[in-house]
Amino acid sequence: MVEKTFAILPDPKTRNPLVFPDGSHDPATVFLSAVIDHPNIDVGDWTYYNDRTLPEDYASALAPYLFAGAPEHLSIGRFCQIAEGVQIITATANHPMDGISTFPFAVFDPDRMGTFRASLPRGKDTIVGHDCWIGREAVLMPGAELGCGVIVAARAVVRGKIPDYAIVSGNPATVIRMRFTPAEIETLLDIAWWHWPPEKIARHLALIEAGDVAALKACT
C-alpha cells in the first residue's frame, strides 16, 4: 500500500486549530490543552472540544464541580474528541449522606466552607483514555474510567470502568459492541500510535484512518 503524504499535524497549543478553506478559524473548536489551566485537570495534546456556546471557562464547562485543590483529579488523554454539552461530574459534587439531611448547610456558612471541603472523602479520579470520542451531552459520573479508543454515545451516562475500544450507550451506559477483536485491541495498545512523534503520525494517517490494524503494526 502506498501511503499519501500528509502535512504535519497542527500545533497542539493552538487555541482554534480548525481552519476553513477561506482561511478563517472555527471559534467553536478548541484544543483543550490551550484553553485549560487547572491544577486538577490534565489534558493530552490534540484533544479537542467543540462548543458553539463559546464558554469563557472551559474547565468549568466540562467539569463544573472540580475546584482547584480538590481531592480528585481529571485526566484526559491525547487525540480525544469531546462534543458540546458533555459534563464530567467529579466526586466533590457529592453531598454528605451520613446525617439526617443531605443538605450541605456548611456550604452556606463562610466560616465552615473550608472545613466542609476538607471533610469530603477522597473520591476516585476520572480518567479518559487516548483517542476517545464522547458524544453530545454525555455525562461521566464520579470515578468513571474510559479505556483508549472508547466511543460514548450522545446523552449516555457513564460510570465505572469501560474497556478499551468499547462503544457504550444508554443510562446507565452499557457496552453495545467492541470496535476490534481482542487480539487487535492488544496490538493497538502495544502500538500506542498516539505517543508517536507528530511527523510519524502524519506519515501514517492513511493507515490509521483505514482501520487496518495489521498494516499499521507492520509499519512500526
Buried (B, 14 or more C-beta within 10 A) or exposed (E): EEEEEBEEBBEBEBEBBBEEEEEEBEEBBBBBBBBBEBEBBBBBBBBBBBBEEEBEEBBBBBBBBBBEEBBBBBBBBBBBBBBBBBBBBBBBBBEBEEEEEEEBEBEEEEEBEEEBBEEBEEBBBBBBBBBBBBBBEBBBBBBBBBBBBBBBBEBBBBBEEBBBBBBBBEEEBEEEEBBBEEEBBEBBBEBEBBEBEBEEBBBBBBBBEEEEBEBBBEEE
